[in-house]
């Protein structure tokens, strides 16, 4: 039976992937703490350049590497790049080298769209072969890992698949996406109703997991890099409207022009917030469609409903305990 070693199984992407493939493949898990509710072949280890992964790699056909030091807003560490590199670059490269030496056939690396950049100009989309070197510490650590993984593939023959997701959402999503859903659910008047000209690509966790599963054995995925999205881009206003519909609450967006919003953000010294809310970030997934014959199987509407249902269920649980 095809054996997979999965890292990052407790994270947002890894946990959904684990639930999807646990009955279809022989699984081993690599991480700091064992899973609480399932009985798996578990190997405890830190992800760094010194760890010995040989035991966990025995008999493995494919490694799916989801573990990472995640992107952190307002990172307070003294040297963020060094901290990101310890896990995202050096730990990844160490795991890949040992995987190749033990005969692993394919190494799937969950990278980041930040390797392409932070925004796209109107009417343009990121592609896999864009030439860009990130300055953001998280994005740079992922970029450097990609460079070394391609070198390892060339030197050893192990197949490497690199996947760069855009913003991932779905049941259990946290961070900014969850915060936006809280604002919408509370019915707060939000001054974001005029941000209609930008476009942002998103990917639901269901579509991302389906794509990762496609890459496990598809012969055309070998030594390729892919961008992945729902293929349904939204403006900021459109995203908030979509959330309101899924949550079944009124839309209370104030139609302040995006130019005013950008100017206000500059005045208070928060231009990055304006960029995230008013800027565009679109990706071209035609390579995945053509090379792997893959299209997102789930629509944005059904995925947003699923996300909203999980959000409301969790909200009700918290209220029951208060």
HUPEQUI-V649124 format. One record per residue. N is the residue number from 1. RES is the residue in one small letter. SS is DSSP state (@ for helix, = for strand, . for the rest). NEAR is the number of other ideal C-beta (glycine too) atoms within 12 Angstrom. Layout:
n->N res->RES ss->SS near->NEAR
n->N res->RES ss->SS near->NEAR
This chain:
n->1 res->x ss->. near->12
n->2 res->x ss->. near->21
n->3 res->x ss->= near->29
n->4 res->x ss->= near->43
n->5 res->x ss->= near->48
n->6 res->x ss->= near->46
n->7 res->x ss->= near->46
n->8 res->x ss->. near->35
n->9 res->x ss->. near->38
n->10 res->x ss->. near->28
n->11 res->x ss->. near->28
n->12 res->x ss->@ near->34
n->13 res->x ss->@ near->42
n->14 res->x ss->@ near->37
n->15 res->x ss->@ near->29
n->16 res->x ss->@ near->37
n->17 res->x ss->@ near->41
n->18 res->x ss->@ near->36
n->19 res->x ss->@ near->27
n->20 res->x ss->@ near->29
n->21 res->x ss->@ near->34
n->22 res->x ss->. near->25
n->23 res->x ss->. near->12
n->24 res->x ss->. near->18
n->25 res->x ss->. near->27
n->26 res->x ss->= near->21
n->27 res->x ss->= near->37
n->28 res->x ss->= near->37
n->29 res->x ss->= near->39
n->30 res->x ss->= near->43
n->31 res->x ss->= near->34
n->32 res->x ss->. near->21
n->33 res->x ss->. near->14
n->34 res->x ss->. near->19
n->35 res->x ss->. near->24
n->36 res->x ss->. near->11
n->37 res->x ss->. near->12
n->38 res->x ss->. near->18
n->39 res->x ss->. near->11
n->40 res->x ss->. near->28
n->41 res->x ss->= near->26
n->42 res->x ss->= near->25
n->43 res->x ss->= near->29
n->44 res->x ss->= near->19
n->45 res->x ss->. near->28
n->46 res->x ss->. near->23
n->47 res->x ss->. near->34
n->48 res->x ss->. near->23
n->49 res->x ss->. near->23
n->50 res->x ss->. near->15
n->51 res->x ss->. near->29
n->52 res->x ss->. near->20
n->53 res->x ss->. near->37
n->54 res->x ss->@ near->22
n->55 res->x ss->@ near->19
n->56 res->x ss->@ near->32
n->57 res->x ss->@ near->36
n->58 res->x ss->. near->21
n->59 res->x ss->. near->22
n->60 res->x ss->. near->40
n->61 res->x ss->. near->28
n->62 res->x ss->= near->39
n->63 res->x ss->= near->44
n->64 res->x ss->= near->45
n->65 res->x ss->= near->48
n->66 res->x ss->. near->41
n->67 res->x ss->. near->37
n->68 res->x ss->. near->36
n->69 res->x ss->. near->31
n->70 res->x ss->. near->27
n->71 res->x ss->. near->29
n->72 res->x ss->. near->18
n->73 res->x ss->. near->17
n->74 res->x ss->. near->10
n->75 res->x ss->. near->19
n->76 res->x ss->. near->9
n->77 res->x ss->. near->16
n->78 res->x ss->. near->9
n->79 res->x ss->. near->13
n->80 res->x ss->@ near->24
n->81 res->x ss->@ near->26
n->82 res->x ss->@ near->18
n->83 res->x ss->@ near->25
n->84 res->x ss->@ near->33
n->85 res->x ss->@ near->31
n->86 res->x ss->@ near->28
n->87 res->x ss->@ near->33
n->88 res->x ss->@ near->48
n->89 res->x ss->@ near->35
n->90 res->x ss->@ near->27
n->91 res->x ss->@ near->36
n->92 res->x ss->@ near->45
n->93 res->x ss->@ near->37
n->94 res->x ss->@ near->34
n->95 res->x ss->@ near->51
n->96 res->x ss->@ near->42
n->97 res->x ss->@ near->31
n->98 res->x ss->@ near->34
n->99 res->x ss->@ near->42
n->100 res->x ss->@ near->30
n->101 res->x ss->@ near->22
n->102 res->x ss->. near->26
n->103 res->x ss->. near->21
n->104 res->x ss->. near->37
n->105 res->x ss->. near->31
n->106 res->x ss->= near->38
n->107 res->x ss->= near->48
n->108 res->x ss->= near->49
n->109 res->x ss->= near->49
n->110 res->x ss->= near->44
n->111 res->x ss->. near->42
n->112 res->x ss->. near->42
n->113 res->x ss->@ near->45
n->114 res->x ss->@ near->33
n->115 res->x ss->@ near->42
n->116 res->x ss->. near->37
n->117 res->x ss->. near->32
n->118 res->x ss->. near->26
n->119 res->x ss->. near->29
n->120 res->x ss->= near->28
n->121 res->x ss->. near->15
n->122 res->x ss->. near->16
n->123 res->x ss->. near->11
n->124 res->x ss->. near->17
n->125 res->x ss->. near->29
n->126 res->x ss->= near->37
n->127 res->x ss->. near->24
n->128 res->x ss->. near->29
n->129 res->x ss->. near->16
n->130 res->x ss->. near->22
n->131 res->x ss->. near->12
n->132 res->x ss->. near->24
n->133 res->x ss->. near->17
n->134 res->x ss->. near->30
n->135 res->x ss->. near->16
n->136 res->x ss->. near->28
n->137 res->x ss->@ near->30
n->138 res->x ss->@ near->33
n->139 res->x ss->@ near->31
n->140 res->x ss->@ near->28
n->141 res->x ss->@ near->39
n->142 res->x ss->@ near->42
n->143 res->x ss->@ near->37
n->144 res->x ss->@ near->28
n->145 res->x ss->@ near->44
n->146 res->x ss->@ near->41
n->147 res->x ss->@ near->26
n->148 res->x ss->@ near->32
n->149 res->x ss->@ near->42
n->150 res->x ss->@ near->26
n->151 res->x ss->@ near->19
n->152 res->x ss->@ near->31
n->153 res->x ss->@ near->31
n->154 res->x ss->@ near->15
n->155 res->x ss->@ near->15
n->156 res->x ss->@ near->25
n->157 res->x ss->. near->18
n->158 res->x ss->. near->34
n->159 res->x ss->= near->33
n->160 res->x ss->= near->42
n->161 res->x ss->= near->43
n->162 res->x ss->= near->42
n->163 res->x ss->= near->48
n->164 res->x ss->= near->44
n->165 res->x ss->= near->43
n->166 res->x ss->. near->44
n->167 res->x ss->= near->36
n->168 res->x ss->= near->42
n->169 res->x ss->= near->44
n->170 res->x ss->. near->41
n->171 res->x ss->. near->30
n->172 res->x ss->. near->26
n->173 res->x ss->. near->35
n->174 res->x ss->. near->22
n->175 res->x ss->@ near->19
n->176 res->x ss->@ near->22
n->177 res->x ss->@ near->35
n->178 res->x ss->@ near->25
n->179 res->x ss->@ near->20
n->180 res->x ss->@ near->36
n->181 res->x ss->@ near->36
n->182 res->x ss->@ near->25
n->183 res->x ss->@ near->25
n->184 res->x ss->@ near->35
n->185 res->x ss->@ near->26
n->186 res->x ss->@ near->18
n->187 res->x ss->. near->16
n->188 res->x ss->. near->21
n->189 res->x ss->. near->17
n->190 res->x ss->= near->32
n->191 res->x ss->. near->26
n->192 res->x ss->. near->38
n->193 res->x ss->. near->26
n->194 res->x ss->= near->24
n->195 res->x ss->. near->37
n->196 res->x ss->. near->24
n->197 res->x ss->. near->21
n->198 res->x ss->. near->32
n->199 res->x ss->. near->30
n->200 res->x ss->= near->40
n->201 res->x ss->. near->38
n->202 res->x ss->= near->41
n->203 res->x ss->= near->44
n->204 res->x ss->= near->42
n->205 res->x ss->@ near->39
n->206 res->x ss->@ near->34
n->207 res->x ss->@ near->39
n->208 res->x ss->@ near->45
n->209 res->x ss->@ near->38
n->210 res->x ss->@ near->30
n->211 res->x ss->@ near->45
n->212 res->x ss->@ near->44
n->213 res->x ss->@ near->33
n->214 res->x ss->@ near->31
n->215 res->x ss->@ near->39
n->216 res->x ss->@ near->35
n->217 res->x ss->@ near->24
n->218 res->x ss->. near->24
n->219 res->x ss->@ near->17
n->220 res->x ss->@ near->20
n->221 res->x ss->@ near->33
n->222 res->x ss->. near->25
n->223 res->x ss->. near->28
n->224 res->x ss->= near->33
n->225 res->x ss->= near->37
n->226 res->x ss->= near->46
n->227 res->x ss->= near->41
n->228 res->x ss->= near->48
n->229 res->x ss->. near->41
n->230 res->x ss->. near->40
n->231 res->x ss->. near->30
n->232 res->x ss->. near->29
n->233 res->x ss->. near->30
n->234 res->x ss->= near->32
n->235 res->x ss->. near->30
n->236 res->x ss->@ near->38
n->237 res->x ss->@ near->33
n->238 res->x ss->@ near->27
n->239 res->x ss->@ near->40
n->240 res->x ss->@ near->39
n->241 res->x ss->@ near->29
n->242 res->x ss->@ near->35
n->243 res->x ss->@ near->42
n->244 res->x ss->@ near->29
n->245 res->x ss->@ near->22
n->246 res->x ss->@ near->33
n->247 res->x ss->@ near->29
n->248 res->x ss->. near->17
n->249 res->x ss->. near->23
n->250 res->x ss->. near->18
n->251 res->x ss->. near->26
n->252 res->x ss->. near->22
n->253 res->x ss->= near->31
n->254 res->x ss->. near->18
n->255 res->x ss->. near->20
n->256 res->x ss->. near->25
n->257 res->x ss->= near->19
n->258 res->x ss->@ near->27
n->259 res->x ss->@ near->15
n->260 res->x ss->@ near->20
n->261 res->x ss->@ near->35
n->262 res->x ss->@ near->27
n->263 res->x ss->@ near->16
n->264 res->x ss->@ near->21
n->265 res->x ss->@ near->25
n->266 res->x ss->@ near->17
n->267 res->x ss->@ near->13
n->268 res->x ss->. near->13
n->269 res->x ss->. near->10
n->270 res->x ss->. near->19
n->271 res->x ss->@ near->19
n->272 res->x ss->@ near->19
n->273 res->x ss->@ near->23
n->274 res->x ss->@ near->28
n->275 res->x ss->@ near->24
n->276 res->x ss->@ near->29
n->277 res->x ss->@ near->34
n->278 res->x ss->@ near->36
n->279 res->x ss->. near->28
n->280 res->x ss->= near->31
n->281 res->x ss->= near->38
n->282 res->x ss->. near->33
n->283 res->x ss->= near->40
n->284 res->x ss->. near->28
n->285 res->x ss->. near->36
n->286 res->x ss->@ near->21
n->287 res->x ss->@ near->29
n->288 res->x ss->@ near->37
n->289 res->x ss->@ near->20
n->290 res->x ss->@ near->15
n->291 res->x ss->@ near->24
n->292 res->x ss->@ near->28
n->293 res->x ss->. near->15
n->294 res->x ss->. near->30
n->295 res->x ss->. near->21
n->296 res->x ss->. near->30
n->297 res->x ss->. near->18
n->298 res->x ss->. near->26
n->299 res->x ss->. near->19
n->300 res->x ss->@ near->32
n->301 res->x ss->@ near->20
n->302 res->x ss->@ near->22
n->303 res->x ss->@ near->37
n->304 res->x ss->@ near->39
n->305 res->x ss->@ near->25
n->306 res->x ss->@ near->26
n->307 res->x ss->@ near->40
n->308 res->x ss->@ near->33
n->309 res->x ss->@ near->21
n->310 res->x ss->@ near->29
n->311 res->x ss->@ near->33
n->312 res->x ss->@ near->24
n->313 res->x ss->@ near->16
n->314 res->x ss->@ near->22
n->315 res->x ss->@ near->20
n->316 res->x ss->@ near->14
n->317 res->x ss->@ near->12
n->318 res->x ss->@ near->12
n->319 res->x ss->@ near->10
n->320 res->x ss->@ near->9
n->321 res->x ss->@ near->8
n->322 res->x ss->. near->7
